[in-house]
Amino acid sequence: MNNSGKFAELKSVMYLQDKKYKLIDVNFTCRFGEIDIIAQDNKYIVFVEVKMRESDTYVKPREYVDDFKQQKMIASANLYLSYHPTKLQPRFDVIEVICSDYEIKSIKHLENAFQLV
């Protein structure tokens, strides 16, 4: 991942912590893929995909979390939960970060962006 991607993830972690989420893991990697952020929000264990784009793009960052990426995240989350059982409900969120030259233009948190299928 490039430095701007790491910057976007760091800002997303800070954003979630400001919203009182408890950070559990960052960049969880397994044979199915990677989950950028795993956090806890009240009754949910939240699996977060961070998508960063430059401010002049036409496509919204969330549109890059397609069915294939969603299935990889779900498989990764299932594996994570098999090793870390919890009574919390799983939820999949997307955080869109729009930035230019390491300056955040906007952060949009899409809670429950997609469902287990």
C-alpha positions in Angstrom: 0.0 0.0 0.0 1.3 3.5 -0.8 1.8 6.2 1.8 -1.4 8.0 1.0 -3.4 4.8 1.6 -1.7 4.4 5.0 -2.4 8.0 5.7 -6.1 7.4 4.9 -6.2 4.4 7.2 -4.5 6.3 10.1 -7.0 9.2 9.7 -9.9 6.6 9.6 -8.7 5.0 12.8 -8.5 8.4 14.5 -12.0 9.3 13.2 -13.4 6.0 14.6 -11.7 6.6 18.0 -13.1 10.1 18.1 -16.6 8.5 17.6 -15.8 6.3 20.7 -15.1 3.1 18.8 -12.7 0.7 20.5 -9.9 -0.3 18.1 -9.4 -4.1 18.0 -7.0 -4.7 15.0 -5.6 -2.9 12.0 -4.6 -4.6 8.7 -5.8 -8.0 9.7 -4.4 -10.3 6.9 -5.3 -13.9 6.2 -5.5 -16.2 3.2 -8.8 -14.7 2.0 -7.6 -11.1 2.1 -7.2 -8.1 4.4 -9.5 -6.1 6.6 -8.3 -2.6 7.1 -9.8 -1.9 10.5 -11.6 -4.1 13.1 -13.3 -2.1 15.8 -16.1 -2.4 18.4 -19.1 -0.1 18.6 -21.5 -1.0 21.4 -23.1 -4.3 20.3 -21.2 -4.6 17.0 -17.8 -5.9 15.9 -17.2 -3.7 12.9 -15.1 -4.7 9.9 -14.1 -1.6 8.0 -12.8 -1.1 4.5 -11.1 2.2 3.9 -11.2 3.6 0.4 -9.2 6.7 -0.4 -9.4 8.7 -3.6 -8.2 12.1 -4.8 -10.7 14.9 -4.7 -11.0 15.1 -8.4 -12.3 11.6 -9.1 -15.7 11.0 -10.6 -16.3 7.6 -9.0 -17.1 7.5 -5.3 -14.7 5.4 -3.3 -17.4 3.1 -2.0 -18.0 1.9 -5.6 -14.6 0.1 -5.4 -16.0 -2.2 -2.7 -17.6 -4.5 -5.3 -19.2 -7.9 -4.8 -15.8 -9.6 -5.1 -14.2 -7.4 -2.4 -17.3 -7.9 -0.2 -17.0 -11.6 -0.4 -13.3 -11.5 0.5 -14.1 -9.3 3.5 -16.8 -11.6 4.6 -14.6 -14.7 4.3 -11.8 -12.9 6.2 -14.2 -11.8 8.9 -15.5 -15.3 9.3 -12.0 -16.6 9.7 -11.2 -13.8 12.2 -14.3 -14.7 14.2 -13.5 -18.4 14.2 -10.2 -17.5 16.1 -11.7 -14.6 18.2 -15.3 -15.7 19.2 -17.5 -12.8 20.4 -21.1 -12.2 21.2 -21.0 -9.0 19.3 -22.9 -8.8 16.0 -20.7 -8.4 12.9 -21.2 -5.3 10.8 -19.4 -4.2 7.6 -18.7 -0.5 7.1 -16.9 1.5 4.5 -15.0 4.7 5.2 -14.5 7.0 2.2 -11.6 9.3 2.5 -11.2 12.1 0.0 -7.8 13.7 0.2 -5.3 15.7 -1.8 -1.6 16.0 -1.1 -2.1 14.5 2.4 -4.9 16.9 3.2 -8.2 15.4 4.2 -11.0 17.0 2.2 -13.8 14.7 3.7 -14.4 11.5 5.6 -17.7 9.7 5.1 -18.5 6.7 7.3 -21.0 4.3 5.7 -22.3 2.1 8.5 -23.7 -1.3 7.5 -22.5 -0.7 3.9 -23.2 -4.4 3.0 -24.7 -7.5 4.6 -23.6 -11.1 5.0 -25.1 -13.2 2.2 
